[in-house]
Amino acid sequence: MILNLKGRLKLIADKVPKCNVLADIGTDHAYIPIYLVRNGVCKKAIASDIKIGPVKIASNNISLYKLSEKIETRLGNGLDTIEIDEADTIIIAGMGGTLLTELLEANKQKAVNANALVLQPMNDLHVIRKWLYDNAFEIYDEEIVAEGPKMYCVICTKFNGKKKQYTDFELHVGQSLIEKKDPLLASYCKMKVKQIDRVLEQLEDMKENDVLKSQYIRQKKDYINLIEKL
Ligand SMILES: C[S@@+](CC[C@H](N)C(=O)[O-])C[C@H]1O[C@@H](n2cnc3c(N)ncnc32)[C@H](O)[C@@H]1O
């Protein structure tokens, strides 16, 4: 049976390096671990989720692809379900950036010991980038993918013990996206400008939000400056 991934899921899978044991936290359908084990990218995988429904769906899919010997399902919160040093690569994808950050903070040593973390937050990317930089993780690659009108960013990171300097704007737009001039970065920035304009409209009549307004205006200028340089 063929399993083709596309768009967001394919980019996440493409960013996973060859590994022994992959942990996919918040796996839901388990398509990513199934795809990666089938393609020999990882030898074994753990497909973990906090809800029983997704774990059952994952188990069914794993059986369907005859991979029950190689992919184990686990039920529980975040990285609690894996032992320290059990997984050399960890994926956390498709959840909010703040939750994702909390899951890493709750089991920091497991994240520190992994060879690679492939993260795909649905929002609040600045929160996760800040946590990674402040905790001496290196963001060694980032890439944007479009699916219809939506854009997603995949962050590849690992602990290297070196804290990096960053600006507030670089938390919102990853340094590596800027350095490598990601082909979708200009469109991504334009989308952000539109989002800021919508927020500014809502804040327009609220005097007490002057500080917030000026922060958004500053951010909008930074996005426009970056678009002009790309
Ligand atoms: C939108 S799905 C994403 C599925 C898949 N990772 C993807 O990117 O397509 C989010 C999944 O994360 C799970 N989840 C939410 N909070 C979690 C937590 N604290 N620990 C583990 N899984 C969690 C949900 O149950 C759900 O199955």
The ligand as a Gaussian input file, in Angstrom:
#p B3LYP/6-31G(d) Opt

LIG

0 1
 C       -3.277000      18.681000      14.929000
 S       -2.700000      17.160000      15.496000
 C       -1.159000      17.062000      14.652000
 C       -0.857000      15.669000      14.202000
 C        0.466000      15.481000      13.498000
 N        1.575000      15.656000      14.402000
 C        0.582000      16.454000      12.349000
 O        1.448000      17.321000      12.387000
 O       -0.205000      16.333000      11.390000
 C       -2.190000      17.476000      17.142000
 C       -2.079000      16.205000      17.947000
 O       -1.347000      16.519000      19.133000
 C       -1.942000      15.837000      20.205000
 N       -1.560000      16.518000      21.449000
 C       -2.041000      17.677000      21.933000
 N       -1.462000      17.975000      23.109000
 C       -0.568000      16.983000      23.360000
 C        0.325000      16.712000      24.422000
 N        0.422000      17.527000      25.468000
 N        1.078000      15.588000      24.354000
 C        0.976000      14.751000      23.318000
 N        0.126000      14.944000      22.280000
 C       -0.636000      16.051000      22.304000
 C       -3.422000      15.866000      19.887000
 O       -4.123000      14.852000      20.590000
 C       -3.408000      15.650000      18.379000
 O       -3.520000      14.300000      18.035000

